[in-house]
Amino acid sequence: MLLKKILGVFFGVVFISFAVVQYNDPDPMVWITIYLMAAVLCIGAGFGKVGNAVLVAAFVLYAIGVIYWWPERFEGVGDSMRDANTGALLKNVEEGRESLGLAMCSIAFLGLALVAKFSKGGKTTRTAA
């Protein structure tokens, strides 16, 4: 299942890169862990080590995270998380970025699960005559 392997590795690399840039986040260990877990699940799924049930559960958990971290008022993702005048952290921008990152993870899990589901249905099995 080449497509699933390619997607799994692609998403894994994307989420590892997301984890790398979290070092300057206000709560870096939380987000590094979240993105590394997503990377491990995607790469594992790509190589057939993570089943669809786990992917669907991760999809649901990360989707719940999207709702939980969604800002009170979405102000985009902006160029900076800091107010230009005061230097204060723009909470809505930070939470918007976090929500969108979780949404990307959630979509990746769902996509990998669907690729596995539909590619299994297209396989034919050989039987001995």
Rosetta constraint file for C-alpha pairs under 8 A:
AtomPair CA 1 CA 5 HARMONIC 6.53 0.50
AtomPair CA 1 CA 119 HARMONIC 7.65 0.50
AtomPair CA 2 CA 6 HARMONIC 6.14 0.50
AtomPair CA 3 CA 7 HARMONIC 6.08 0.50
AtomPair CA 3 CA 115 HARMONIC 7.78 0.50
AtomPair CA 4 CA 8 HARMONIC 5.87 0.50
AtomPair CA 4 CA 45 HARMONIC 7.59 0.50
AtomPair CA 4 CA 46 HARMONIC 5.04 0.50
AtomPair CA 4 CA 47 HARMONIC 7.83 0.50
AtomPair CA 4 CA 112 HARMONIC 6.36 0.50
AtomPair CA 4 CA 115 HARMONIC 6.42 0.50
AtomPair CA 4 CA 116 HARMONIC 6.86 0.50
AtomPair CA 5 CA 9 HARMONIC 6.16 0.50
AtomPair CA 5 CA 43 HARMONIC 7.56 0.50
AtomPair CA 5 CA 45 HARMONIC 7.60 0.50
AtomPair CA 5 CA 46 HARMONIC 3.87 0.50
AtomPair CA 5 CA 47 HARMONIC 5.76 0.50
AtomPair CA 6 CA 10 HARMONIC 5.99 0.50
AtomPair CA 6 CA 46 HARMONIC 6.93 0.50
AtomPair CA 7 CA 11 HARMONIC 5.98 0.50
AtomPair CA 7 CA 42 HARMONIC 7.92 0.50
AtomPair CA 7 CA 46 HARMONIC 6.75 0.50
AtomPair CA 7 CA 112 HARMONIC 7.23 0.50
AtomPair CA 8 CA 12 HARMONIC 5.91 0.50
AtomPair CA 8 CA 42 HARMONIC 4.59 0.50
AtomPair CA 8 CA 43 HARMONIC 4.65 0.50
AtomPair CA 8 CA 44 HARMONIC 7.31 0.50
AtomPair CA 8 CA 45 HARMONIC 6.21 0.50
AtomPair CA 8 CA 46 HARMONIC 4.18 0.50
AtomPair CA 8 CA 47 HARMONIC 7.62 0.50
AtomPair CA 8 CA 112 HARMONIC 7.13 0.50
AtomPair CA 9 CA 13 HARMONIC 6.10 0.50
AtomPair CA 9 CA 42 HARMONIC 6.81 0.50
AtomPair CA 9 CA 43 HARMONIC 5.11 0.50
AtomPair CA 9 CA 46 HARMONIC 6.50 0.50
AtomPair CA 10 CA 14 HARMONIC 6.26 0.50
AtomPair CA 11 CA 15 HARMONIC 6.08 0.50
AtomPair CA 11 CA 39 HARMONIC 6.69 0.50
AtomPair CA 11 CA 42 HARMONIC 6.22 0.50
AtomPair CA 11 CA 43 HARMONIC 7.54 0.50
AtomPair CA 11 CA 108 HARMONIC 6.85 0.50
AtomPair CA 12 CA 16 HARMONIC 6.11 0.50
AtomPair CA 12 CA 38 HARMONIC 7.11 0.50
AtomPair CA 12 CA 39 HARMONIC 3.95 0.50
AtomPair CA 12 CA 40 HARMONIC 6.62 0.50
AtomPair CA 12 CA 41 HARMONIC 7.83 0.50
AtomPair CA 12 CA 42 HARMONIC 5.39 0.50
AtomPair CA 12 CA 43 HARMONIC 5.38 0.50
AtomPair CA 13 CA 17 HARMONIC 6.18 0.50
AtomPair CA 13 CA 39 HARMONIC 6.85 0.50
AtomPair CA 14 CA 18 HARMONIC 6.29 0.50
AtomPair CA 14 CA 39 HARMONIC 7.70 0.50
AtomPair CA 15 CA 19 HARMONIC 6.17 0.50
AtomPair CA 15 CA 35 HARMONIC 5.32 0.50
AtomPair CA 15 CA 36 HARMONIC 6.56 0.50
AtomPair CA 15 CA 38 HARMONIC 6.51 0.50
AtomPair CA 15 CA 39 HARMONIC 5.21 0.50
AtomPair CA 15 CA 105 HARMONIC 7.79 0.50
AtomPair CA 16 CA 20 HARMONIC 6.27 0.50
AtomPair CA 16 CA 35 HARMONIC 6.49 0.50
AtomPair CA 16 CA 36 HARMONIC 5.89 0.50
AtomPair CA 16 CA 39 HARMONIC 5.97 0.50
AtomPair CA 17 CA 21 HARMONIC 6.59 0.50
AtomPair CA 18 CA 22 HARMONIC 6.72 0.50
AtomPair CA 18 CA 32 HARMONIC 7.78 0.50
AtomPair CA 18 CA 35 HARMONIC 6.48 0.50
AtomPair CA 19 CA 23 HARMONIC 7.88 0.50
AtomPair CA 19 CA 31 HARMONIC 6.73 0.50
AtomPair CA 19 CA 32 HARMONIC 4.47 0.50
AtomPair CA 19 CA 33 HARMONIC 7.49 0.50
AtomPair CA 19 CA 34 HARMONIC 7.94 0.50
AtomPair CA 19 CA 35 HARMONIC 5.28 0.50
AtomPair CA 19 CA 36 HARMONIC 6.24 0.50
AtomPair CA 20 CA 32 HARMONIC 7.15 0.50
AtomPair CA 22 CA 28 HARMONIC 5.30 0.50
AtomPair CA 22 CA 29 HARMONIC 7.99 0.50
AtomPair CA 22 CA 31 HARMONIC 6.49 0.50
AtomPair CA 22 CA 32 HARMONIC 6.07 0.50
AtomPair CA 23 CA 28 HARMONIC 5.35 0.50
AtomPair CA 23 CA 29 HARMONIC 7.96 0.50
AtomPair CA 23 CA 32 HARMONIC 7.82 0.50
AtomPair CA 24 CA 28 HARMONIC 6.62 0.50
AtomPair CA 27 CA 31 HARMONIC 6.90 0.50
AtomPair CA 28 CA 32 HARMONIC 5.91 0.50
AtomPair CA 29 CA 33 HARMONIC 5.97 0.50
AtomPair CA 30 CA 34 HARMONIC 6.23 0.50
AtomPair CA 31 CA 35 HARMONIC 6.07 0.50
AtomPair CA 32 CA 36 HARMONIC 5.99 0.50
AtomPair CA 33 CA 37 HARMONIC 6.00 0.50
AtomPair CA 34 CA 38 HARMONIC 6.34 0.50
AtomPair CA 35 CA 39 HARMONIC 6.16 0.50
AtomPair CA 35 CA 105 HARMONIC 7.93 0.50
AtomPair CA 36 CA 40 HARMONIC 6.13 0.50
AtomPair CA 37 CA 41 HARMONIC 6.15 0.50
AtomPair CA 38 CA 42 HARMONIC 6.12 0.50
AtomPair CA 38 CA 105 HARMONIC 6.36 0.50
AtomPair CA 39 CA 43 HARMONIC 6.08 0.50
AtomPair CA 40 CA 44 HARMONIC 5.82 0.50
AtomPair CA 41 CA 45 HARMONIC 5.92 0.50
AtomPair CA 41 CA 50 HARMONIC 6.58 0.50
AtomPair CA 41 CA 55 HARMONIC 7.45 0.50
AtomPair CA 42 CA 46 HARMONIC 6.10 0.50
AtomPair CA 42 CA 108 HARMONIC 7.61 0.50
AtomPair CA 42 CA 109 HARMONIC 6.95 0.50
AtomPair CA 42 CA 112 HARMONIC 7.61 0.50
AtomPair CA 43 CA 47 HARMONIC 6.46 0.50
AtomPair CA 44 CA 48 HARMONIC 6.20 0.50
AtomPair CA 44 CA 49 HARMONIC 4.86 0.50
AtomPair CA 44 CA 50 HARMONIC 5.23 0.50
AtomPair CA 45 CA 49 HARMONIC 5.52 0.50
AtomPair CA 45 CA 50 HARMONIC 4.43 0.50
AtomPair CA 45 CA 51 HARMONIC 6.57 0.50
AtomPair CA 45 CA 55 HARMONIC 7.85 0.50
AtomPair CA 45 CA 112 HARMONIC 7.23 0.50
AtomPair CA 46 CA 50 HARMONIC 7.94 0.50
AtomPair CA 46 CA 112 HARMONIC 7.71 0.50
AtomPair CA 50 CA 54 HARMONIC 6.54 0.50
AtomPair CA 50 CA 55 HARMONIC 7.25 0.50
AtomPair CA 51 CA 55 HARMONIC 6.50 0.50
AtomPair CA 52 CA 56 HARMONIC 6.01 0.50
AtomPair CA 52 CA 113 HARMONIC 5.24 0.50
AtomPair CA 52 CA 116 HARMONIC 7.49 0.50
AtomPair CA 52 CA 117 HARMONIC 7.93 0.50
AtomPair CA 53 CA 57 HARMONIC 6.14 0.50
AtomPair CA 54 CA 58 HARMONIC 6.07 0.50
AtomPair CA 55 CA 59 HARMONIC 6.00 0.50
AtomPair CA 55 CA 109 HARMONIC 5.31 0.50
AtomPair CA 55 CA 110 HARMONIC 6.79 0.50
AtomPair CA 55 CA 112 HARMONIC 7.57 0.50
AtomPair CA 55 CA 113 HARMONIC 6.13 0.50
AtomPair CA 56 CA 60 HARMONIC 6.26 0.50
AtomPair CA 56 CA 109 HARMONIC 6.81 0.50
AtomPair CA 56 CA 110 HARMONIC 6.39 0.50
AtomPair CA 56 CA 113 HARMONIC 6.86 0.50
AtomPair CA 57 CA 61 HARMONIC 6.20 0.50
AtomPair CA 58 CA 62 HARMONIC 5.95 0.50
AtomPair CA 58 CA 106 HARMONIC 7.06 0.50
AtomPair CA 58 CA 109 HARMONIC 6.82 0.50
AtomPair CA 59 CA 63 HARMONIC 5.98 0.50
AtomPair CA 59 CA 105 HARMONIC 7.59 0.50
AtomPair CA 59 CA 106 HARMONIC 4.52 0.50
AtomPair CA 59 CA 107 HARMONIC 7.08 0.50
AtomPair CA 59 CA 109 HARMONIC 5.45 0.50
AtomPair CA 59 CA 110 HARMONIC 5.94 0.50
AtomPair CA 60 CA 64 HARMONIC 6.15 0.50
AtomPair CA 60 CA 106 HARMONIC 7.32 0.50
AtomPair CA 61 CA 65 HARMONIC 6.32 0.50
AtomPair CA 62 CA 66 HARMONIC 6.33 0.50
AtomPair CA 62 CA 102 HARMONIC 5.72 0.50
AtomPair CA 62 CA 103 HARMONIC 6.99 0.50
AtomPair CA 62 CA 105 HARMONIC 6.95 0.50
AtomPair CA 62 CA 106 HARMONIC 5.37 0.50
AtomPair CA 63 CA 67 HARMONIC 6.60 0.50
AtomPair CA 63 CA 102 HARMONIC 6.97 0.50
AtomPair CA 63 CA 103 HARMONIC 6.33 0.50
AtomPair CA 63 CA 106 HARMONIC 5.84 0.50
AtomPair CA 64 CA 68 HARMONIC 6.14 0.50
AtomPair CA 65 CA 69 HARMONIC 5.94 0.50
AtomPair CA 65 CA 99 HARMONIC 7.11 0.50
AtomPair CA 65 CA 102 HARMONIC 6.61 0.50
AtomPair CA 66 CA 70 HARMONIC 5.83 0.50
AtomPair CA 66 CA 98 HARMONIC 7.75 0.50
AtomPair CA 66 CA 99 HARMONIC 4.56 0.50
AtomPair CA 66 CA 100 HARMONIC 7.05 0.50
AtomPair CA 66 CA 102 HARMONIC 5.65 0.50
AtomPair CA 66 CA 103 HARMONIC 5.93 0.50
AtomPair CA 67 CA 99 HARMONIC 7.35 0.50
AtomPair CA 69 CA 95 HARMONIC 5.73 0.50
AtomPair CA 69 CA 96 HARMONIC 7.47 0.50
AtomPair CA 69 CA 98 HARMONIC 6.75 0.50
AtomPair CA 69 CA 99 HARMONIC 5.47 0.50
AtomPair CA 70 CA 74 HARMONIC 7.69 0.50
AtomPair CA 70 CA 95 HARMONIC 6.02 0.50
AtomPair CA 70 CA 96 HARMONIC 5.99 0.50
AtomPair CA 70 CA 98 HARMONIC 7.92 0.50
AtomPair CA 70 CA 99 HARMONIC 5.47 0.50
AtomPair CA 71 CA 91 HARMONIC 7.75 0.50
AtomPair CA 71 CA 92 HARMONIC 5.10 0.50
AtomPair CA 71 CA 93 HARMONIC 7.73 0.50
AtomPair CA 71 CA 95 HARMONIC 5.31 0.50
AtomPair CA 71 CA 96 HARMONIC 5.76 0.50
AtomPair CA 72 CA 92 HARMONIC 6.87 0.50
AtomPair CA 73 CA 92 HARMONIC 6.31 0.50
AtomPair CA 74 CA 92 HARMONIC 6.11 0.50
AtomPair CA 74 CA 93 HARMONIC 7.12 0.50
AtomPair CA 74 CA 96 HARMONIC 6.24 0.50
AtomPair CA 75 CA 92 HARMONIC 6.19 0.50
AtomPair CA 75 CA 93 HARMONIC 5.82 0.50
AtomPair CA 75 CA 96 HARMONIC 7.37 0.50
AtomPair CA 76 CA 93 HARMONIC 6.01 0.50
AtomPair CA 76 CA 96 HARMONIC 6.51 0.50
AtomPair CA 76 CA 97 HARMONIC 7.93 0.50
AtomPair CA 77 CA 93 HARMONIC 5.22 0.50
AtomPair CA 77 CA 94 HARMONIC 7.34 0.50
AtomPair CA 77 CA 96 HARMONIC 6.14 0.50
AtomPair CA 77 CA 97 HARMONIC 5.63 0.50
AtomPair CA 78 CA 93 HARMONIC 6.74 0.50
AtomPair CA 81 CA 89 HARMONIC 5.70 0.50
AtomPair CA 81 CA 90 HARMONIC 5.21 0.50
AtomPair CA 81 CA 91 HARMONIC 7.63 0.50
AtomPair CA 81 CA 93 HARMONIC 6.01 0.50
AtomPair CA 81 CA 94 HARMONIC 6.10 0.50
AtomPair CA 82 CA 86 HARMONIC 7.86 0.50
AtomPair CA 82 CA 87 HARMONIC 5.10 0.50
AtomPair CA 82 CA 88 HARMONIC 5.27 0.50
AtomPair CA 82 CA 89 HARMONIC 4.54 0.50
AtomPair CA 82 CA 90 HARMONIC 5.41 0.50
AtomPair CA 83 CA 87 HARMONIC 4.78 0.50
AtomPair CA 83 CA 88 HARMONIC 5.30 0.50
AtomPair CA 83 CA 89 HARMONIC 6.45 0.50
AtomPair CA 83 CA 90 HARMONIC 6.29 0.50
AtomPair CA 89 CA 94 HARMONIC 7.89 0.50
AtomPair CA 90 CA 94 HARMONIC 6.37 0.50
AtomPair CA 91 CA 95 HARMONIC 6.08 0.50
AtomPair CA 92 CA 96 HARMONIC 5.89 0.50
AtomPair CA 93 CA 97 HARMONIC 6.23 0.50
AtomPair CA 94 CA 98 HARMONIC 6.28 0.50
AtomPair CA 95 CA 99 HARMONIC 6.05 0.50
AtomPair CA 96 CA 100 HARMONIC 6.19 0.50
AtomPair CA 97 CA 101 HARMONIC 6.15 0.50
AtomPair CA 98 CA 102 HARMONIC 6.30 0.50
AtomPair CA 99 CA 103 HARMONIC 6.13 0.50
AtomPair CA 100 CA 104 HARMONIC 6.24 0.50
AtomPair CA 101 CA 105 HARMONIC 6.45 0.50
AtomPair CA 102 CA 106 HARMONIC 6.10 0.50
AtomPair CA 103 CA 107 HARMONIC 6.07 0.50
AtomPair CA 104 CA 108 HARMONIC 6.14 0.50
AtomPair CA 105 CA 109 HARMONIC 6.31 0.50
AtomPair CA 106 CA 110 HARMONIC 6.30 0.50
AtomPair CA 107 CA 111 HARMONIC 5.97 0.50
AtomPair CA 108 CA 112 HARMONIC 6.14 0.50
AtomPair CA 109 CA 113 HARMONIC 6.21 0.50
AtomPair CA 110 CA 114 HARMONIC 6.13 0.50
AtomPair CA 111 CA 115 HARMONIC 6.12 0.50
AtomPair CA 112 CA 116 HARMONIC 6.24 0.50
AtomPair CA 113 CA 117 HARMONIC 6.14 0.50
AtomPair CA 114 CA 118 HARMONIC 6.03 0.50
AtomPair CA 115 CA 119 HARMONIC 5.86 0.50
AtomPair CA 116 CA 120 HARMONIC 6.11 0.50
AtomPair CA 117 CA 121 HARMONIC 6.68 0.50
AtomPair CA 118 CA 122 HARMONIC 6.64 0.50
AtomPair CA 119 CA 123 HARMONIC 6.71 0.50
